[in-house]
């Protein structure tokens, strides 16, 4: 009986020691640092470009995008519905301002990001917050403007039926030429047409449609105007939002009329105009990164084809 008690005490002591070792082992496992949700390489990413559908791995099975915020001000950014950006399930969400799109696809466990160019001179700094199993982390970006941009492809389609020609006195002034001398004089009549212009007008609703252009590189070639087999217009126009005007009579060119001595002559005129509308798609390249993006819109044009001077 005494031997049985001794064995029982020995077994009890062995079990307690084993339990202590087991608990100690669990505590050691809990003390190990867990893998960060976001790879350290995704911290403070420095960019001078946009990109499309880049995948970023998240080190968790069930994760969500908790927010997107401006890193400088802390402002929470909004989606297209005017609500704070979140992504809790499969699908996508886009910023209200259009420059960032996030997507979570069921086929992989990546956060897929599409980022449009930053055309501002000021860096764009933002954070994408990730949450999983009560843990939080973020991806951080600093995006600057590319060093330069260039059109690498143009598609221009004249809208059928938009072309029209008409005669008008629009922009025409009547003037009186007075020669009070005793000899005939050549007097300028081109002042009659000083408010006649070639008109070019671009419009677009696309993000950054005109912001990528450097002012010194804004002149671009558009489709020429061919009329009755002859080219009536083939020139460069400024690529800018709204209207650009080019005078009909270029600086240094003029038209004159010989006015007899002691004579007043009243001069007017009319102009033959051509109007048309085109749809355009430009493929633009970031010269720093090679990233390309498309800009589409409308281009309206009005040109003076020829003029007639009237002498009254």
Secondary structure, DSSP 4 states (H G I P E B T S, - for coil): -HHHHHHHHHHHHHHHHHHHHHHHHHHHHHHSPPPPSB-GGGSSEEESS-EEEEEEEBSSSS-EEEEEEETTT-PBPBBTTSSB--B-SSEEEEBTTSSEEEEE-TTSSEEEEEE----SSS-EEEEEEEEETTEEEEEEEEE---S-EEEEEEEEEEPTT--EEEEE-TT---EEEEE-SSS-EEEE-GGGGTT-EEEEEEE--STTTTTT--GGG-EEE---EEETTEEEE--EEE--BEEEEEESS-TT---EEEE-TTEEEEEEEEEEEEEEEEEEEEEEEETTT--EEEEEEEEEEEEEEEEEEEE-
